[in-house]
Amino acid sequence: MKAQEELKQIGAIAKESGIPIKTIRYYEELGLLESSARTEGGFRLFAVDIINRLNFIKRSQSLGLSLSEIKEFLVIYDRGNPPCDRVKSKLKDKITEVDRQIQQLLNLRSDLEALLACEPQNSNQEEIICPIIELAEVKKNEHQNIFEKFC
């Protein structure tokens, strides 16, 4: 074990990293972090290099990586190997997913614009809350969305 002066209590780690104590405990529970020891009062003690690990976790999350993916990287790192090849693979997967989400959002934008362009006729049907939404049906075509307007 490291010398006592190299260890910090969880509260000091939380303050220095800007990450709440509860989150640090959660990361420990998931196996992303490991406390080095405990005080006589039961407080977790961490090596000061845990700050780098916490920064890695937070930066990875900001890139859209899940905690399970991050754990996978840290396990590789803890075995003495750099996880960069695995990280590159996951980041490529994220780019593919982002591209898919962008296309879905562009499709949604197109659908919304088509709805706004719809000129609904006044409906006397009490059960219709808003004909723009309720009377325009989306017909899916393999190439594009086509709105059949009943307005």
C-alpha positions in Angstrom: 0.0 0.0 0.0 1.1 3.5 -0.6 2.3 5.8 2.2 -0.5 7.5 4.1 0.6 11.0 2.8 -0.1 9.9 -0.7 -3.7 9.0 0.0 -6.6 11.4 0.1 -10.1 11.1 1.6 -13.0 10.8 -0.8 -14.2 14.3 0.1 -10.9 15.9 -0.9 -10.9 13.9 -4.2 -14.5 15.1 -4.8 -13.5 18.7 -4.2 -10.4 18.5 -6.3 -12.1 16.7 -9.2 -15.4 18.5 -9.1 -17.2 15.1 -9.1 -19.7 14.5 -6.3 -18.9 12.0 -3.6 -22.0 9.9 -4.5 -20.7 9.6 -8.1 -17.3 8.5 -6.9 -18.9 5.9 -4.8 -21.0 4.7 -7.7 -17.9 4.5 -9.9 -16.2 2.4 -7.2 -19.3 0.1 -7.0 -19.1 -0.4 -10.8 -15.4 -1.3 -10.6 -14.2 1.8 -12.4 -12.3 3.0 -9.3 -10.7 1.2 -6.4 -10.1 2.8 -3.0 -6.7 2.1 -1.6 -7.7 1.9 2.0 -10.1 3.2 4.6 -9.6 5.4 7.6 -10.4 4.2 11.1 -13.7 6.0 10.7 -14.5 4.1 7.5 -13.8 6.9 5.0 -12.5 5.8 1.7 -8.9 6.7 0.9 -7.7 7.1 -2.7 -4.3 7.5 -4.3 -3.9 11.0 -5.7 -3.6 9.5 -9.2 -7.3 8.7 -9.0 -7.9 12.3 -10.3 -6.4 11.3 -13.7 -8.7 8.3 -13.8 -11.8 10.4 -12.9 -10.9 12.9 -15.6 -10.6 10.0 -18.1 -14.0 8.7 -17.1 -15.7 12.1 -17.4 -14.0 12.9 -20.8 -15.0 9.5 -22.1 -18.6 10.1 -21.0 -18.6 13.5 -22.7 -17.7 11.7 -26.0 -20.8 9.5 -25.6 -19.1 6.4 -24.2 -21.0 4.4 -21.7 -19.7 3.4 -18.3 -19.4 -0.2 -19.4 -17.3 0.8 -22.4 -15.1 3.0 -20.1 -14.7 0.1 -17.7 -13.6 -2.1 -20.6 -10.9 0.5 -21.4 -9.8 0.7 -17.8 -9.6 -3.1 -17.4 -7.2 -3.2 -20.4 -5.2 -0.3 -18.9 -5.0 -1.9 -15.5 -3.6 -5.0 -17.1 -0.7 -2.8 -18.3 -1.8 -2.3 -21.9 -2.8 0.9 -23.5 -6.5 0.7 -24.6 -6.1 3.0 -27.6 -7.0 0.4 -30.2 -10.2 -0.5 -28.4 -10.9 3.2 -27.9 -10.5 3.9 -31.6 -12.8 1.1 -32.5 -15.5 2.4 -30.1 -15.1 6.0 -31.4 -15.6 4.8 -34.9 -18.8 3.1 -33.8 -19.9 6.4 -32.1 -19.3 8.3 -35.4 -21.6 5.8 -37.2 -24.2 6.2 -34.5 -24.0 10.0 -34.7 -24.4 9.9 -38.4 -27.5 7.7 -38.0 -28.9 10.1 -35.4 -28.2 13.1 -37.7 -30.1 11.5 -40.5 -33.1 10.7 -38.2 -33.1 14.4 -37.0 -33.0 15.6 -40.6 -36.0 13.4 -41.4 -37.8 14.7 -38.3 -37.1 18.3 -39.4 -38.5 17.6 -42.8 -41.6 16.0 -41.3 -42.1 19.0 -39.0 -41.7 21.5 -41.8 -44.3 19.5 -43.9 -46.7 19.7 -41.0 -46.2 23.4 -40.6 -46.9 23.9 -44.3 -50.2 22.1 -44.0 -53.2 24.3 -44.1 -55.8 22.6 -42.0 -59.5 23.2 -42.6 -61.6 23.9 -39.6 -62.9 20.7 -38.3 -66.1 20.4 -36.3 -65.2 17.1 -34.9 -64.9 17.5 -31.2 -62.6 14.5 -30.8 -59.9 16.2 -32.9 -57.6 18.3 -30.8 -55.4 19.6 -33.6 -55.9 18.6 -37.2 -52.3 19.5 -38.1 -51.1 16.6 -36.0 -54.1 14.2 -36.1 -55.1 14.4 -39.7 -51.7 14.2 -41.4 -50.5 10.7 -41.7 -46.9 9.8 -42.4 -46.6 7.4 -45.2 -43.2 5.8 -45.2 -41.5 5.3 -48.5 -38.1 3.7 -48.8 -36.7 6.9 -50.2 -38.5 9.7 -48.3 -41.4 10.5 -46.0 -44.6 11.5 -47.9 -47.4 13.3 -46.1 -50.9 12.6 -47.1 -52.7 15.7 -46.1 -56.2 15.6 -45.0 -56.2 19.2 -44.0 
